[in-house]
Amino acid sequence: MDNYQLIIQYILKYGTAVIFLLLFLEQLNFPGLASSILMPAIGVFVAKYEYSFIYVFILTLVAAILGSLTLYYLGYFIGNPMINWVKNRFPKSKETIDKILMYTNKYGSNGVLLCRFIPGVRTLVSLVCGSVKESLIEFLIIGIGIWNLALMLSGYLTINLINR
């Protein structure tokens, strides 16, 4: 049984709490979980097993927001020491963090939105935005909402087109 089937079995057995947990962990940068893979797969799952699209979409939003808020507030309250720790512990992240700072300084909230759509950069955007005290509303609602909807809808529509 491959990982996809295993995850499906867990969701069918334990319900949408598994989807919530996966998305929450993904927002915390848990290794091996990428929303660009998870969200379309969740869309396929919703279509195939006839779950409510709206319900699961809202569930993914809540999970992603809570995960993002966790990192955001780590950055907000700990700030530069936290950023410096990440840079020192994970040297490859220095370039990514510098990109996020450059985009947010240059473009403001539009830069945050842009960062949400750049692979690699989006994984640290919550932490960095917290450290520079970025506006929560723009940071959370716009970035996460558009990202989750686009990716989940891509899986949902794809499976519906294939099954026609």
WOQUIMO-V372765 format. One record per residue. N is the residue number from 0. RES is the residue in one letter. SS is DSSP state (H for helix, E for strand, - for the rest). PHI is phi in radians with two decimals (NA if undefined). OMEGA is omega in radians with two decimals (999 if undefined). Layout:
n = <N/N>
res = <RES/RES>
ss = <SS/SS>
phi = <PHI/PHI>
omega = <OMEGA/OMEGA>
This chain:
n = <0/1/2/3/4/5/6/7/8/9/10/11/12/13/14/15/16/17/18/19/20/21/22/23/24/25/26/27/28/29/30/31/32/33/34/35/36/37/38/39/40/41/42/43/44/45/46/47/48/49/50/51/52/53/54/55/56/57/58/59/60/61/62/63/64/65/66/67/68/69/70/71/72/73/74/75/76/77/78/79/80/81/82/83/84/85/86/87/88/89/90/91/92/93/94/95/96/97/98/99/100/101/102/103/104/105/106/107/108/109/110/111/112/113/114/115/116/117/118/119/120/121/122/123/124/125/126/127/128/129/130/131/132/133/134/135/136/137/138/139/140/141/142/143/144/145/146/147/148/149/150/151/152/153/154/155/156/157/158/159/160/161/162/163>
res = <M/D/N/Y/Q/L/I/I/Q/Y/I/L/K/Y/G/T/A/V/I/F/L/L/L/F/L/E/Q/L/N/F/P/G/L/A/S/S/I/L/M/P/A/I/G/V/F/V/A/K/Y/E/Y/S/F/I/Y/V/F/I/L/T/L/V/A/A/I/L/G/S/L/T/L/Y/Y/L/G/Y/F/I/G/N/P/M/I/N/W/V/K/N/R/F/P/K/S/K/E/T/I/D/K/I/L/M/Y/T/N/K/Y/G/S/N/G/V/L/L/C/R/F/I/P/G/V/R/T/L/V/S/L/V/C/G/S/V/K/E/S/L/I/E/F/L/I/I/G/I/G/I/W/N/L/A/L/M/L/S/G/Y/L/T/I/N/L/I/N/R>
ss = <-/-/H/H/H/H/H/H/H/H/H/H/H/H/-/-/H/H/H/H/H/H/H/H/H/H/H/-/-/-/-/-/-/-/H/H/H/H/H/H/H/H/H/H/H/H/H/H/-/-/-/-/H/H/H/H/H/H/H/H/H/H/H/H/H/H/H/H/H/H/H/H/H/H/H/H/H/H/-/H/H/H/H/H/H/H/H/H/H/-/-/-/H/H/H/H/H/H/H/H/H/H/H/H/H/H/H/-/H/H/H/H/H/H/H/H/-/-/-/-/-/-/-/-/H/H/H/H/H/H/H/-/-/-/-/H/H/H/H/H/H/H/H/H/H/H/H/H/H/H/H/H/H/H/H/H/H/H/H/H/H/H/-/->
phi = <NA/-1.44/-1.04/-1.05/-1.13/-1.11/-1.10/-1.04/-1.07/-1.13/-1.14/-1.14/-1.40/-1.85/1.54/-1.26/-1.05/-1.16/-1.08/-1.00/-1.08/-1.05/-1.21/-1.07/-1.13/-1.06/-1.18/-1.54/1.17/-1.10/-1.02/1.54/-1.99/-2.10/-1.11/-1.17/-1.79/-1.09/-1.12/-1.08/-1.11/-1.14/-1.06/-1.09/-1.01/-1.06/-1.21/-1.21/-1.79/0.98/-1.44/-1.26/-1.05/-1.07/-1.04/-1.19/-1.06/-1.10/-1.04/-1.16/-1.10/-1.08/-1.08/-1.16/-1.14/-1.11/-1.11/-1.15/-1.09/-1.02/-1.22/-1.00/-1.27/-1.06/-1.16/-1.11/-1.53/-1.71/1.12/-0.99/-1.01/-1.20/-1.07/-1.11/-1.08/-1.09/-1.07/-1.28/-1.27/-2.23/-0.94/-1.17/-1.35/-0.98/-1.09/-1.11/-1.08/-1.10/-1.10/-1.06/-1.08/-1.12/-1.12/-1.23/-1.20/-1.37/-2.01/1.10/-1.15/-1.14/-1.15/-1.13/-1.05/-1.03/-1.08/-1.10/-1.76/-1.81/-0.96/1.52/-1.28/-1.10/-1.24/-1.93/-1.08/-1.10/-1.10/-1.19/-1.09/-1.13/-1.20/-1.75/1.04/-1.11/-1.04/-1.16/-1.06/-1.12/-1.09/-1.50/-1.14/-1.16/-1.11/-1.25/-1.05/-1.13/-1.05/-1.12/-1.09/-1.06/-1.27/-1.15/-1.12/-1.07/-1.20/-1.09/-1.24/-1.06/-1.16/-1.21/-1.21/-1.17/-1.43/-1.27>
omega = <-3.14/-3.07/-3.14/-3.13/3.12/3.12/3.11/3.13/3.11/3.13/3.13/-3.12/-3.02/3.08/-3.05/3.04/3.10/3.09/3.12/-3.11/3.13/-3.13/3.09/3.13/3.12/3.14/3.08/3.11/3.10/-3.08/3.07/3.13/3.13/-3.11/3.13/3.04/-3.10/-3.02/3.07/3.11/3.09/3.08/3.08/3.13/-3.12/-3.14/-3.06/-3.08/3.03/2.99/3.11/3.14/-3.10/-3.14/-3.10/3.09/3.12/3.09/3.13/3.09/-3.13/3.14/-3.12/3.12/3.12/3.09/3.12/3.12/3.12/3.12/3.13/-3.10/2.98/3.09/-3.09/-3.05/3.14/3.02/-3.04/3.09/3.11/3.12/3.14/3.10/3.13/3.14/-3.13/-3.11/-3.11/-3.04/3.13/-3.12/-3.10/-3.13/3.13/3.14/3.11/3.08/-3.13/3.13/3.14/-3.14/-3.12/3.09/-3.07/-3.01/3.13/-3.09/3.06/3.07/3.09/3.11/3.10/-3.14/3.13/-3.06/-3.14/3.12/-3.12/3.13/-3.05/-3.09/-3.13/-3.05/-3.12/-3.12/-3.11/3.13/3.06/-3.10/3.11/3.06/3.11/3.11/-3.09/-3.07/-3.13/-3.11/-3.04/-2.96/-3.07/-3.07/-3.08/-3.10/-3.13/-3.11/-3.09/-3.12/-3.11/-3.08/-3.14/3.12/3.13/3.10/-3.11/-3.11/3.14/-3.12/3.10/3.09/-3.14/-3.09/-3.14/999>
